[in-house]
Amino acid sequence: MAESKARVRVAWEKVLELDELAEGRVKPVTCHHATVCLTHFEGRYAALDNRCPHQGGPLGEGSIENGWLRCPWHGWDYHPTTGKSPGGFDDGVATFPVEVRDDGVYVGFPPEKPHVRTVCDLMAETLTGWGVRWVFGMVGHSNLGLADALRRQEEAGRLGYIGVRHEGAAAFACSAYGKLTARPAACLSIAGPGATNLLTGLWDANVDRAPVLALTGQVDTQVLGPGAFQEVDLQAAFGKVAQWSQTVLHTSRHAELVNLAVKSALLNRGVSHLVFPDEVQNLPAPAGEKAGSPEGRITPHDIAPPADAVERACGMLRGAKRPAIIVGHGARFAMPVILELAEALHAPVITTFKAKGLISDRHSLACGVLGRSGTPIASWFMNESDLLLVFGASFSNHTGITPKKPTIQVDFDPMALARFHEIDLPVWGEIERTARLLREQLGSSRNATDVRGEIAERWKIWRREKERRQKENRGQGVDSASIFAAMTRLVPENAIVCVDVGNNTYSFGRYFECSQQAVLMSGYLGSIGFALPAALGAWAATQEEDPRFHSRPVVSVSGDGGLGQYLAEITTAVKYAMNITHIVLNNSELGKISKEQRAGDWDVWQTSLHNPNFAEYAALCGAYGVRVTEVGGLDQAIADAVAHPGPALVEIVSDAQLV
């Protein structure tokens, strides 16, 4: 075999120093895309194909025993220099020419074969053709063909890839990206445990109506069913979390699968899932097959509401003296026209917690957040209203919207209308277009009381109360009112703020005053650990040219319990030089759960946490870290972290009771 190889034009590559490989030892060496098993036996060097022909075992990780090179996986033997099997069997391994020169050992490698476009190349090209710009995930043994196709798109500048430390972080990052931009990013995993690790983040996207693509490896189709290593029925496992799920087969229309996956994610505002069996990933694509794109495949979203519903809504609004507008997360991209309508109606604007930040708290009609994470201003004006006009809100029990007031509900999803109780007037239509029609048809007619003076007075009362709470000190950490007052002063007005769950998040809703910040959270799912992975997704959006997000700073906020879930993702932020500031409130316990135990007449049990010094941990990872133990250190610490041009962490030792 060596002689036949020598007659082929080869490229000689130095693989060893003369004294690098001892007699009787073996070593794998990779040059370009070829890996060989180098052996030193009876004074001779040899280079064998590193892949055992039986199960693909890496021969370079084996050993020479009794004059034979033994495969480390199943113990088959080969001659260390000829690659032949004992007993005359014909299942030997190929060899490569070797030369020992004055400066080292050289191996002659044949010319590399040109890359043949695969079905995964075709599918990756279709992804980027639809505008998918980011993939978050982990490369592993059952997604290598797909990963190589994504690599080619990255090298061509069409795609960005972020390698995370846990697949759950990838799914949360994609969910946050989808909530922020209304466009899908993709999360990548292997079969089995990698795919199941995605599920929590995908459920977050599912229930909060964020478009996401899940790309999961799978075992070979020929061993599906009996229970192969890492085999999981992924379409069953993903169940209702994926509103569209398909396995990529040999006979699939591969570009069309991606067309449908992305289209479904966009139009249905949810999770699409593609399963890639291992051997399918490297199949050659049909010659001349074109990648897909959205051209001619997707409809505009701005569907008008029924004319009679708009007419009835206008009649109700004309008759109201104290109408109030409530906006939910579904109104995220419609706020300019909703604010025009609010100003025409003199209507106070209240947000759900998921919609915090959609109106600046400095706006003369802003009343803050309603519900458990809210302000007394919001609840006051809802209770004083005689009509509620609700855009894109869920009416869940946490939202706090009363069913006792006459209500007009507007939503793009007909199933969201009157989901929990009867509504006086449900209006099905795209939110921005519906708000514009209402504004146009109402014209300048105003019957409502101008409540701006009342709103200003209510804010004065609440701000005095917040100042009073900032003076509380039990000597057991910094109070939450002071922490979020400092953040209100120092978090940049254009920041994207990702928040977690727990007491830290309730306090954020109550005390932090938004100006132009965008706020992202795990809304309906309420999953602990969301904040830091979400910041990875938000940061990706800031690297694009979209002027809504380009170069905006990213700040994430969590408790110590939440940060502990994905603490290793600090290394991801460092690896990719992400400008993220994470603020962690460390009270050494799951404070919200302790509070619930007390409120339910239970003993406080198993909610304490053993934490590292988070600031020192961040520094060990290569980030900037600073620790605050007193109120007086807040401003400088936050200002320095925000100014740091890379990942930074502010650890604040906080009081679990002063929330």
N, C-alpha and C positions, 0 to 999 in steps of 0.2 A: 504493500500500500504506500509506503514511504517513497519508493522509487517512482510509482505512477504519479504521485503528488509532485515530485521534483520536476517532472517534465512540463508541468503547468507553470505559467508565469506566476510567481509568488511575490508577496511583499514581506521582506524580512524585518522582524521587530525584535528588539532586545527585550528579553523577558526575565533574565536573572543575572546577578553578578556571579563571578566565578566561584565565590565561596558562600553563596547564599543558600544552596540546597544541599544538605548533607547526604552522604551515601546512605542508600536504603530508605530515603524519605520521598514524599510526594507533596505537590503543592498546586492549587488551581491558579491560573493567571488569565486575566481577560485583556484582550487587545481589541479595540473597536467593539464589534458585536460578536466576537468569537471568544469562547472560554476553552482553554485546554488544560489537561492534567499533565503537569510536568513531573517526570520521575528521574531519579538518579539511582541506577542499579548496576552493580558490577562495573563501576567506572564509566558507564555510559549515561548520557542524558537522552531522554525521549519525550515526545509530546503526543499525547493521546486525546482523542475526543473526550471531553469531560463528562459527557452524558452517557450513562449506562443504557444500553438498548432495551432493557427489560422494563424498568419502572422510572427511568430518567434519573437515577441516583447520581449524585455528584462524585465522580471517581477521585477528584482532587482532594476530597475530604476523607478518603479511605486510607489504607495503609498497606505496606508490603509485608506479607506474612509467608514464611517458608518459600520465598522466591516467587510469590504471586501477588498481584495487586488486587485487593479485595474491595468490592463495592460496599460502601458503608450502610446501604439500605437493606440489601437482602443477601449479602455474603457471596455473590458470584465472583469468580476469579478470572483475571486476565493476566497475560504476560506483561511485565512492567515496561518492556521496550517495543514488543511487536504488537501488543493489543490483542493477540489471539487467545481463544479460550482453551483450557485444558481438554484433552481427550478428542481433539479434532472437531469440536463443534464449530458451526459457522456463524455464531453470534458474537464475534469479536467486535472491537471498536477501531475506528479509523485512526491513523497516525498522521503526523505532520512532519515535514523535514526539519532537522535541527542542525545547527552549526555552532561549534564552540570556537569563539574568536578570542583574541587577546584581551578584549575589554568585557567579555561576558558571553552568555548563552543566547542564541538567536533562534527564533522559530519562523519558518516560512508559511505565511497565511495566504490562501488563495484569494483572488479578488472578490470583494463582497458583491453579492447579487443585488441588483437594483430592487428597491422596495416595490412590492406589488400592492396596489391600492386595495384595502380590505373593506368589508361591509362596515366595520367600525369607523374607518376613515370617512366613508360616505355618510354615516350617521352623525359623526362629529362635525363634518362640514355643514350638514343640515342644521344642527344646533346653532352654530354661529351664524348661519344664514337667517335664522329666526331672531337673531339679536341676543342669544344667550352669551353672556360675557364672562361668567365666573363659574368655576367648579370648586367646591370645597369637599375634601374627602381624604381617604387613605388608600394608597395603592397597595394591592396584595395579590396573592397567587391566583385568585380566580377572576381578576379583572385586568390582567396585564395587557391583553390585546387591546381592550378599550382604552386603558391608560396610555398606551403608546400612540393611539390615534389622537387622544386629547393633547399629548405632548406635541405632536406635529402642529396642531392648531395653535398651541401656545407659542411655539417657535416662530410661527408665521405672524404673530402679533394679533391674532383674532380672539384670543381667549386668555384669561388669567386663571391660574390654579393656586389654591391655598391648601397646603397639606396640614391637617389638624392632628391632634393627639388622641381624639376620641370621636367616633362617627356621630355621636349625639350632638357634639358641637357643630359639626358640618350641617346637620339638619336645622339646628337653631339659627345658624348664620344665614342659611338660605331663607328661612321663614322671615327673619328680620329684613333681609334684602327685599323680599317680595312685598312685605308690608310698607316699606319705605318707598319703593319705586313702582310698584304694580307690575313688575317684570320678573320672570322666573330666573333664578340661578339653579345650578344642579349640585346635588350631593352624590358622592361616589363611595361605594363600599364593596367589599368582597361578599361572597355568599355567607349564609349562616349567621354567625354572631355579628359580623360587620353590618349586615343588612338589618338585623333586629335592633341593633344599637341606634339606628336612625329613627325608630318609631316615635319616640316622645317628641322630638323636634318636628316630625312630619305631622303629628296630631296637632301640635301648636299651629302649624300653617293651615291645616284643614279647618279647625274651628274658628280661626281668625280670618279666613278667606284670603290667604296669601298664595300666589302662584309659585309652585316649586316643582322641580324635576328630581326624581330619585333614580339613580343609575346603579343597579346592583349586579355584581357578578353572580354566577351560579355554577354548579357542578356540571360536568358533561351531560348532554341529553341522554347518552346511552346508559348512564348509571342512575338517572332520575327514577325514583320509586322505591328501590330496595332499601334505601337508607345509607347512601354514601357519606363519606366524611364531610362534615359541614353542610350536608343537604338539609334544607328547610323548604317547605312548600311556601315560596315567597308570595305568590299571589294570594294564598290563604292567609298568610301571616300579616300581609298589608291590608287585607280585608277592606273595611270601610274607610281606612285612612287615605287610601288612594282612590279618587273618583274615576281614575282611568289607569289600567294596569295590563301590560301585555308582555309575553315572553318573545324574545327575538329568536326566530327559528331559521334553519337553512333556507327554507323556501319563502321567507317573509319578503314583503316589499319594504326594504329596510329604510329608505328615505321617508316613505309614507308613514311608517310607524312613528318616526320623530315628528313629522308634520302634525300628526294627530295628537301626540303627547303634548307638544308645546301649545297647540291650538286649544286643547282641552284645559290645560293649566291656566291659560289666559282668560278664556271665555267663562269657564266655570269657577275661576278664582280658587284653585285648589291644587292638590297633589296629583301629578302624573308619574307613573312608575314603569320603567323598562327593565326587564330581567335579561341578562346577557349570559347564556351558557358558555362555558369556557371555550369549547372548540369552535363555536360559531363566530367568536370574535375575530379569528384570523382567516376566515374564508375570504377569497378574492371577490371584490365587487364586480358585478357585470360590467363588461367593457362599455365605456361611454355613458354609464349611468349618471344622471345629473343629481346634484344635491337639491333638497327641497328648500322652500322659502315661503314667507307669508303671502307672497304676491297672489292675489286672486283667491286666497284661502280663508280670509278672516273678515268678519263684518264689523262695521262701526258699532260702538257701544251706546251711543247717545240716543236711546229710545225714548220717545216722548210719552208722557202719561196720557190716559184717556181725557178728552176735552171736557167731558162732564165732571170728571173728578177735579180737574183744575178749577172749573167754574164753581163747584160746591166749596172747595177750599177757599177760594177768594171770598165767597159770601160769608163763610165763618170768620175769616180774618177781618173783614170789614166790620163785622158786628162785635168784635172783641175790644174791650177797653184795656186789658192788661195781658196781651198775648206774650208768651215766652217761647223762645226757640231753644231746643235741645239738639245738640249735634253729637253723633257717635263716630266711631272709627270709619264707618262707611262713607262719611262726608269728607274724608281727608283731602281729596283732590277737588273739592267744590267750594272751598271756603270763600274765595273772593266774591262770588255772586250771592252766597248765603249772607255775608256781611252787608252787602248792598241791600238785600231784602230786610235784614234786621234794622238797619238804619232808617229805612223807609217806614217800618212799622213801629219804631221806637221800642223794639222788643229786646229785653235782656237775653243774652246768649249764655247758655249753660252747656257744659260739656260732660259727657261720661268720662270715666277715668281713662279708658282707652283712647279717648279723643283729647286728652289734656294737651294743651299747646296749640290746638288748631286756631284758637283766637288768643291774642296776647292778653295777659292779665292787666295790661295797662290800657287796653281799649275801654272806652267809656261805657260800653254795653256788656263788657265781660263780667261774668259772675263766678268763674272758677268751676271746680269739679263737683258733680253731684254724687251722693252715695257714701259708702263706707270710707272712701279715701278722699272725701270732699271737704268743702268749706261751708260754713253756715250761710254764706251769701247765696250760694246756689240753691240750697234747700228753701231759704226764705222766699226767693223770687218764684220758684216753682209753686210753693204753697199759696202765694199771693196772686198767682195768675188766674185768668178765667178761660184760657185756651192754650194748649201746648201744640207747637208745630215741631215735629221730631224728624230729623234727617239721619238716616243711616245708623240707628241705634238698635240694640237688641232687646231691650226691656227685660233682661234677665234680673234675677233677684238681687244681684250685686249692684246693678245699675242704679236702682233707687228711683226710677220714674214712677210716679204715682198713677194708678189706674182710675183715680177718682176725679180727674179733670177731663173736660172735653178735649179730644186729642185728634190731630191729623198726623198720620205717620206716612213718611215718604221713604221708599227703599227700592233699589234695583233688583232685589230678590223677592219674588212674590211670596215665597214661603216664609220670609222674615216678617211679613205683614201680619199683624194680629196673631203672632205665634203663641203668646202666653195668655192673652185675654182679648176680649172684644174691643175693637177700636172704632171710634165714631166715624172716621173717614180714612181708610187705607188707600194710599195712592201708589200705584206701581209705575215707576219710571226711573230713568237715569237721574241721579240726584241733582247734578249741576243744571241739566236742562229743565228739570221740574222747577227748581228754585228760580231760574231765569224767567220761565213762563209766569210764575206767580208774581214776580217783580214787575214784569211788563203789564200784566193785566190789572194789577192793583193800582198802578200809576201813582198819582200823588195823593190819592184819597187816604186820609188818616183819621181814625177814630180813637186811636190808642193814646194812653197817657204817656208822656215822656218821663221815663223813670231814671234818667241818667243821674239826677241829683240824689235819688235814693240809693242807687248803686254806689256812688262815691261815698256816701255816709256809711253804708254797710262795710265797705272796704276799710274805712278808718277804724270802725269798731273792731274788725277782725285783726287788723295790723297792730292795734294796741294790745290785743290779747296775745298775739304771737310774741310781741316784745316782752310781755309779762312772763311768758313761759321761758323765754331765753334767760331769765334771771334765776331760774330754778337750778340748784346744784346740790346733789346729795353726796358729792365726793366719790362717785362710783362711775365716772365717765362723763363724756360730753352729751348734753341733751340734744335731741333731734331738731328742735326748733332752731337752735343756734347753728347746727350743721347745715340745715337747708337755707337758712338766712345767708350764711357765708357762700353757699353755692349760688344763690340768687344773685349775689354781688359779683361773683367771679367766673361762673361758667359763661363762656362766650355766647352772645345773643344768637349767633347762627349755628350753635352746636346741635348735633344729633345726640340725644340722651337716651340711653338704653337702661331700663330699670328692671329689677328682679321682682321677687315676691317676698312677703313678710312685713314685719313692722317698719322696716326701712322704706318700703314702697308706700305703705299707708301714709307715713310721715312725709314722703316726697309729694304725694298728692295734696296733702293739706298745706304744707309750708312752702314748698318751692313755687316761686312765681315765674311763669314763663313770659318771655318777650317774643322772640322769633324761633325758639328752639323747637325741633321736631322730637317727639317722644315715642319710643317704641317699647312695648311690653308684651309679656305672655298674657293675653287678655282672658279669653274664655277658658283656656286650659289652666292658667295660673301656675305654670311650672317653675319650681325653684331651679336656679342655675342658669336662667335665660340670659342674664345681662351681659356677661363677658363674651360668650359666643355670638350674641346678637351684635355686639360691637364689632366683631370681625366682619360680619356681613355689612354693617353700616359703613365701615371703613372702605370696603370694596366699592361701594357706590360713590364714595368721594373721590375715587381715582378715575372716574369716567368724566367725559366732557359735558354731561348733562348739567346745565347751569344751576339746577335746583339743588344739586348735591356736591358739585365739584369743590374740592379742597376744604370742605367744612370740617371743623374739629369734631371728634367723637368722644363722648364722656359716658361711662357706664357706672351704675350705682348698684351695690348689692349689700346684703348682710354677710356675715362670716359663713353662715350655713350655705348660702347660695354660691359664694365664691369657691367654697370647698368642693363643689360638685365638678367644676371644670377648671380647677386651679392651674393645671398643666398648660392650659391654653395661653397663659402668659408667655410661654416659650414660643408659641405660634406668632404672637404679636411681635416678639423680638426678632424672630427669624425673618419676617417680612417687613420689618421696620415700620410697623403701623403706628400712626400718631393717635393713640388711644390713651385717655386718662381714666383709670378705674378708681372709684372711691368706695372703700369698703368700711361699713360700720361694724366694728368688732365688739360684741358684747358677750362673747364666749357662750352663747346659747341660742337655741331656736326660740327667740323671744316671743314670736306670735303664738307658737304652740304652748309655751308656758302660760301666756295670757289666757288662752282658751281653756287650759286645764283649770286655772284658778276660777274662771268665770263659770265653769261647769261643775264646780264643787269637787273637782278631782285633785289629787295631790300632783304637784309638779314632779314629773318623773321622766328621766332619760332625755332631757332636752339640753343638757349641758354639752359643751363642745371643748375639745382639746385642740388648740390652734397653734400654728407656728407664729413667729413674728412675720406677718405678711409683708411688711416693708423690706425686711431682710431677705425674705424669699424672693421677692421681685428683683432685688439687686443681684442675688445669686443667679437668676435667670438672664440677667443682662439688661433689665429694665431699671428705670429710676424709681426708688422707693423712699417714702418718708412716713414717719409715724407721729401721730398727734395724740396727746393725752389730756390737754387742757384747751379750753375755749380760745384762749389767747393765741394759740398756735395755728388756728384754722386757716385764716386768710393767707398767711405767708405760704403755708404748705400747699394749699390748693392752687394759688397763683403760680408757684414754682413748678408744680406738676403740669398744669395746663400749658405753661410756656416751654416745657421740655419738648424737643423736637423728636419724639418717639414714644414708645410705650412707657407709661408712668403709673404708679399706684400710690394712693394716699390711704393709709390705714388710720382710722379714727377709733380710738377706744371709747365706746359709747355706753350710755346708761340704758339698760334694758327696760327700765320703768318710765323714763322720761321720753316718751314717744309721741 
